[in-house]
Amino acid sequence: MSAATQDQAASAAENLQSTPAVKKDGSHSSELPAGQTDANFKLAVEMKGRFIGPMPVGVFLEKYLTSTVKVLEDHPEVPRDTFSKVATAVDEKQMYDQFIQAIALWILGLKAVNTSASIALGDFPLKLDVSIFKKEYIPDRNRADYSAMEMFVEFKKSGEDAPFTDPPDKSEAARQAAIQSGSFESASNEAMKIRGQLTAYAIAHHGHQFRHFSFSVVIVGTQARFIRWDASAVVVTAQFDYNENLEIMAKFFWQFSNLPANLRGHDESVCPAELQTDVEERVRSSLNLVSETPLFRYSVPGLKGYCYGPRPPYPSRSIIGRTTRTLPVWFVPLQPADEQHVEHHPQQHIKQEPPIKQEEATAHDPRWAVERAVYLKDCWRFISFAHNVQPEHEIYEMLNSKDTPNIPTSVCGGDVEGPGSKTDTHTLIDAPWLCVELKVTPFIHYRLVLDVVGRPLTSFRCTKELVRGVLDAMEAHKFAYEVLQLLHRDISPGNIILTEDGRGLLIDWELAKTVGEIGNRRRERTGTWQFMSAALLRKPGKLHMLEDDIESFIHVLGWTTIKYVPTTDAYSGGERASDLHQLFDIIEFHLEGAAVGGKVKAREFRGDLSSPFKSRYTREPPTDEIRAQLLTLTDVADDETLALWTFVRLYDRDMNRLKSSTWFIETLEQAWQKEGWPTDDKAEKGLVEHTNILYTRPQISRKSDQLLSSQSQWEDSKSVASAGSLKREGSTSPTPEGRTKRPRDAPLGSNARN
């Protein structure tokens, strides 16, 4: 990176005159993928240690596919030569149709389609070999459709580069050897690319549907495996010869076809919306949705009504983890007739808090009484058996009880129920067949509703508004830390939103924990890779501290300056993309499975605002001997001593500033108060135009162009929807209780300014 380009980015943060930002789970990484093959390889690296196996086939069928409508004996007889033409096919393409014909009798109510000729519909233009659909579905020119697909089947003709390798025998010695060597995930480059390819398909499948889990089949030569994907890990069976053990394949498809939708992985707490015409018109108008956009009804634990909106975007670039999806939705309260309907037909897959009585709702809790736009968050929150992990709505309740400024108010939230809504892969740790070191995080499906729909930070109308938004977020963070001893631990552009009047709100407190809590809750570090402190990136096991969050705010300013401030001739899109990658994306190496980075980030702090971090990362902090030597001096007699004395004084000043965010907030506030801010430098997406499409992973930069296109569309659609909602509803304005907070007795949808 040239000194000139770095100075430009640094001076923008220093002078605070041109600092833009991003949005929730936005496109943070700037590395450009070399192609789908390269992306598959990177996905395999990211997924290392997440493939759990080899589970015996019988155990897999018993655990995941036993609740069938029909008994096994009902399935059609299996001729001995059923798969012979598949196993002896000349090439891979011939295997597809032969396999489709072979399983046709056992997929009751379903059909298998050769979808290998064309890329799939939707945002993930990947080719699938064979897709399983409901029988009534009519595919568009035999193209894969992730939104309608029940399962995919992937084929490889040669078994030389199989993605998985079972131990040579079932002995304990062989199992322990496999654990030590990590040999279950085959090490060849081709095997890794195949695992990445399977992962890309699963990401697209979950991204286009409402799912808790999914199944797939991979066939390599004459060997087959069944796979189950969820937010915690990927369970893979032992391989079996489907031509010799054809009844296993028959049993799998027969039982799968007889499973109800929820046991195939579908989340039934979301369903297509059935609204009266006038209500549907209000929903579409408020969310700026065209008539062709499908609407869905979302159930949220504790919410006395339903949320209506489109299918949410799938910003996450991984099948594993929180996979947070957020979107503006339209809340419609239950009417008396609905109340009776719910009593007779309770929601089967949502935990319900004791409902407020209908006659008391309007008088005591106006949240249930009015239609309005709200902010819906859908994610998988991690759970711990060693620590008490508060659900996010409880954290908001704690923050709101102390009148924390510059945060939204939580309406309600809770854990979604239903098969697969709580991962249980961690329970396999003592399985006698397990040939991997099991280090997975358990998750539970969770939804949250907030009372404000903000604009993404990337929609700032000028850089002064952008800085105001970040400053407001820092004030919320400071209050939470000092009053509640609560540390946010995930500061990123995506976790700061703007109200219509240009104020910032700090959201996504899911990973927050109290300062006194000792130890790490989970295997992974918390935070978003590009904005984590250099200290956390350099030492994966380091405890997350206040100074790490403060540093993250600085990285938000620097990253967003480079990406979103309007392009100039002096700083091209290519240079900006290169700088983003060098500063924020690079992973230098892996240490015990954890990515390590931050070397460039630690040495490139420039400008007054980031000066304390130059001291934090100095190679040689002042020693006790140096301090003792300086204390004995009565006069600074020479330049060397003066330089040493100045170094120690500045070091102590900087490290003292890092003990609180006060100095940073005051510095930002002083800059914001200055005259001369430009008014024509609103956020632009010029970098997307100049560098094709940037892509991201919220913790590590990887993925493919195909997985990226939906992210850009998501940014556009969310900006439109949220801005439209606010324009209709008005904004939440400053009140005596704190900036951007609504008075406690103001109803949802009210304008607190009135």
C-alpha positions, 0 to 999 in steps of 0.5 A: 500500500502506498504511503499516499493512499494510506495517508488519505485514508488516515487523514479522513479518519483524523479530520473526520470530514469524509468517513462512510460506513456499511450496513448490517452484516454488510459486504465487509471483505474486499478480496476478489475470488479467482473463480468458483473453483478457488471459492470452493477451496476456500469454503473447504478451508473455512469448514475444516473440522465441521464435518462430523463422521463417519456416522454409521448409516444405520445410526443416521437413518434411525436418528434422522429419518425414523418418524415416517408415515409409512412403515419400511415394509411398505416400500416397493421391492428393490430389484438387484440390478437397480443401480448397476447402470449407475455404477457402470456408467461411462461418465458422470453425466450418464450417472444422473439419468440412470440414478433418477430412474433407479430411485423413482419408485421410492420418492413418493410424492417427490421427483428427481430432476437432472438440473446439471445443464443450466445454472440455478434460478435465484441469487446463487448461479451454481449448477446442481447435478440432480435436484429433488422437488415435490411432484407438483413442482414444474421446473423451469427448463430443468433448472435447479431452484433452491427455493423449491428444492427438497434435496440435492444429489452430487455425483463424481465418477472417480473415487480417487479424490473422494471428499472423505476418507473412513478409517481402514478398520473399525478398531479404536486404534484406527479411530484415534489415528484418524482423530490425530491426523484429521484424515476423515476430511481428505487432504487433496486439493480436489477433495477440498474443492468437492467439500467446498462445492457441497458447502456452496450448494447447502448455503444456497439451499438454506439461503432460499428457504426457511430451514432448520436443517437439510439433507443431501447425498454425495455419490463418488464412483460406486460409493455413497454417503448421506449428509445432514447440514445445520447451523452447528456442523455437518454430519456425514455417514460412513461410505457404502457401496450403493450397488451392493447395498442397494436397500440402504439407498432405497430405505433412505429415499423412501423414508425421506419421502414419507417425512413431514415437512418439518422433519425434512428441515423446514421451519414451519414458524414461517408460512406464506402470507394470507392477508386481506386485500387492504392489509396486503396493500399496506404491507407492500406500500410500507415496505416498498414491495412490488406485487410480484414479491412473495409475502410471508408470515413470521411468528415471533415468541411473545409477539401478540400478532404476526410480522409480514414481509418478504423472504429475508436476505441471506448475508452470511457466507457460511452454513455454520454459525449465527447466519443472522438475517434482518429485514423490515417487516410489518407488524399486524396485531391480533384481532379478537377473531384471531385471538379465538383462532389462536386459542383453538389452533396454537402455534406449534413451533413458537415458544409463547410467553403468557399472553396479555389479555386482549382487554388489557392490551390497548390500555397497558401495552400499546405494542399489541394495538397498532400496525407499524413497521418493525425490525425483525432479526432471525438468527441462531444464537449460541448457547453454552453449558458453562456460562449463562448466555442471555438472549438478546431481548433480555440484554435490551431489557437491561439496557432499556431499564437504565435508559441507555441512549442511542439504542432501539427498544426490544418489543419481544424475542425468544427461541423458535421451536420445532424439529432441529431448532436446537442443534445437538451435534455436540452430543455426539462427542462420545460416539464410538465411531467419531473420527474427528476432534469434536469442537462445535458450538451448539445453537438455537434458532432465535427471533427478535423484534425491535421497535425502529426500522433504521437506514443502513449506515451505508445510506449516509446522506453526507459524511457528517451524518455518517460520523454522527451515527458512529459517534452516537453508537460510541456514546451508547457503548460508553454508557453500557460499559460504565453503567451496566459493565456490559461490553458489546464485543461486535462493533462493526458498520453493520451494527450501527443504523441511522434513524431518518433524522440522521442519528445513530443507533447501536444494535446487535447486542447478542454477543455482549457480556458483563465485564466480570464474566471470566473466560471464553464462551465459545470456540470462535472469537467474537466479532467481525473479522475486518473490525476486530482489534489487531490484538485479538487477530494476533492472539486468538485466545485473548480476552476481549477488552474495552480497548478492543471495542474502541479500536473496532470503532476506529476500524469502522471509520477507516474501512468505511472511508475507503469503501464508501466515500465518493471516488476521486481521480487520486484514489482509484477503485483498484487502489481502494480495493487493494487497501481494503484487502491489505488492511482488513482481510488478510489471514496470515496463517492458522494457529491450532485451527484459528485464523491469525492476522492483524499485522498490517492493521497494527502497524498502520495506525495514523492520525490523531484519533488513532494515536493511542493504538500506535502506542498499544502496538509499539514494539518496545514499551518502556521498561521499568528500568527506563522509567526508573532511570528517568525518575532520577534525572533532574534535568533533560540535558540531551536530545536522546534523553528528551526523546526517551522522556517524550516517548514514555510520556506519550505512551502513558498518555495514550494507554490512559486514553484507552481505559475509557472511550471518553477521549475518543468521543470528545475528539469526534464531537469536536470535529463534528461541531466544526464548520465546513463539512461537505454536503455533497459527499453521500455514500456511493457504491462506486467501489462495487462498480470499479472492482466488480463485486466485493465479497465478505464473510463476517469473520473471515474473508472468503466466498465466490462471486456467485454467493456475492451477487445476492449481498449487493441486491440485499443492500439495495432492497433493505435500504429501500424497504427501511427508508420507505418504512420510516418515511411512512411512519416518521422517525424516533427523535431525541427525548429527555430520556436520551437521544433517539429513545422513545418515552416509555408510554409512547405507543409503537409507531408514534412520533416522539417529537409530538 
